């Protein structure tokens, strides 16, 4: 059996498989029309990605943890397990709904476990605000946090 190699009239590539007379890439680009529908989550009339969701909602539902893990690794240089351990609850008040990562020495490249603590958004903002910085440092010292030597000079 002889295999015929055809040339795509749109892009000029040679290939075995042609759909409607063009290669697969040209078919996807010029002929195939994406299905539009109402997204199950955001209820917008938009191109449907998969399972009845638009691209953004699909990624949010099915790939959120993978995306978070990648972003933590990229921005902080730590893995998701360490990040979750540190941001389990606020070091000061114990709030556990929204916890942010704080670098004790203010060096974002220093991502050692001893340099990172979890703070709720209120205490994190207060720590970076001149007015409330001493108050938050005092509370952290009461919690017997080891790496507070960087605050003694600032």
Legacy VTK file of the C-alpha trace (Angstrom):
# vtk DataFile Version 3.0
C-alpha trace
ASCII
DATASET POLYDATA
POINTS 154 float
0.000 0.000 0.000
1.441 3.299 -1.059
1.198 6.336 1.272
0.413 9.578 -0.495
2.041 12.703 0.842
-0.014 15.781 0.075
0.859 19.443 0.220
-1.398 21.873 2.120
-2.648 24.655 -0.201
-2.788 27.217 2.670
0.613 26.866 4.371
2.568 24.634 1.988
3.433 21.940 4.546
3.584 18.360 3.445
1.611 15.743 5.330
-0.246 12.478 5.097
-3.478 13.526 6.786
-5.582 16.279 5.241
-8.978 17.404 6.495
-11.155 19.213 3.960
-8.101 19.560 1.754
-5.856 21.332 4.298
-3.458 20.258 7.078
-4.633 19.935 10.666
-3.161 23.301 11.756
-4.839 25.198 8.888
-8.105 23.370 9.557
-8.053 24.535 13.206
-7.034 28.058 12.209
-9.252 28.744 9.186
-12.110 26.237 8.873
-13.125 24.911 12.303
-15.390 27.200 14.309
-15.186 27.076 18.104
-18.501 26.313 19.783
-20.080 29.220 21.653
-22.284 28.638 24.640
-23.208 29.809 28.100
-20.559 28.915 30.684
-21.914 26.840 33.588
-20.009 28.899 36.158
-19.873 32.533 35.015
-23.040 32.405 32.828
-21.421 34.378 29.974
-21.998 33.656 26.300
-18.444 32.775 25.333
-16.355 30.142 23.557
-16.651 26.888 25.470
-13.372 25.172 26.381
-14.469 21.841 27.879
-17.178 20.313 30.076
-19.441 23.327 29.506
-17.004 25.892 30.960
-15.152 28.800 29.371
-11.347 28.642 29.420
-10.903 30.739 32.566
-13.540 28.894 34.598
-12.248 25.511 33.420
-8.726 26.332 34.602
-10.056 27.744 37.885
-12.053 24.591 38.650
-9.734 21.856 37.398
-6.213 23.343 37.535
-6.253 25.812 40.451
-3.959 23.830 42.758
-1.461 23.172 39.971
-1.432 26.868 39.065
-1.006 27.922 42.710
1.822 25.460 43.161
3.596 26.797 40.079
3.166 30.423 41.198
4.516 29.748 44.720
7.507 27.940 43.268
8.121 30.750 40.760
7.661 33.768 43.033
8.981 32.454 46.368
11.143 29.508 45.389
9.322 27.162 47.799
7.161 24.127 47.218
3.416 24.039 47.923
3.768 21.802 51.003
6.063 24.263 52.796
3.874 27.190 51.734
0.760 25.528 53.169
2.594 24.678 56.390
3.727 28.280 56.891
0.424 29.887 55.896
-1.784 27.542 57.892
-2.702 30.307 60.358
-1.650 33.804 61.376
1.271 33.771 63.836
-0.335 36.533 65.908
-4.096 35.989 66.051
-4.526 32.437 64.698
-6.815 33.513 61.838
-6.862 30.724 59.239
-9.086 31.870 56.360
-6.685 34.150 54.442
-3.014 34.029 55.418
-0.186 35.797 53.601
3.499 34.953 53.496
5.913 37.420 55.111
9.717 37.459 54.882
11.194 38.452 58.228
14.332 40.021 56.755
12.364 41.659 53.895
14.564 39.849 51.359
12.260 38.044 48.925
15.136 35.932 47.629
15.766 34.475 51.096
13.067 31.808 51.255
14.450 29.664 54.045
11.845 28.233 56.383
13.168 30.248 59.348
12.731 33.503 57.441
9.066 32.955 56.529
5.971 33.422 58.666
2.257 33.494 57.957
0.253 36.602 58.812
-3.369 37.526 58.235
-3.833 40.504 55.862
-4.494 42.915 58.765
-1.351 42.057 60.712
0.741 41.880 57.524
-0.348 45.386 56.545
0.265 46.640 60.096
3.775 45.166 60.086
4.635 47.150 56.945
3.058 50.343 58.328
5.384 52.597 60.350
2.737 53.430 62.965
1.986 49.841 63.971
5.300 48.103 63.297
6.551 48.159 66.906
3.239 46.805 68.199
3.326 43.833 65.812
6.999 43.131 66.561
6.183 43.082 70.262
3.412 40.546 69.654
5.731 38.383 67.553
8.373 38.480 70.314
5.716 37.313 72.777
5.159 34.327 70.507
8.910 33.635 70.885
9.748 33.905 67.219
13.465 33.208 66.701
14.401 35.363 63.696
13.423 38.786 65.040
17.009 40.063 65.185
16.449 41.806 61.835
13.771 43.995 63.437
16.020 45.216 66.217
18.034 47.366 63.810
15.095 48.739 61.804
LINES 1 155
154 0 1 2 3 4 5 6 7 8 9 10 11 12 13 14 15 16 17 18 19 20 21 22 23 24 25 26 27 28 29 30 31 32 33 34 35 36 37 38 39 40 41 42 43 44 45 46 47 48 49 50 51 52 53 54 55 56 57 58 59 60 61 62 63 64 65 66 67 68 69 70 71 72 73 74 75 76 77 78 79 80 81 82 83 84 85 86 87 88 89 90 91 92 93 94 95 96 97 98 99 100 101 102 103 104 105 106 107 108 109 110 111 112 113 114 115 116 117 118 119 120 121 122 123 124 125 126 127 128 129 130 131 132 133 134 135 136 137 138 139 140 141 142 143 144 145 146 147 148 149 150 151 152 153
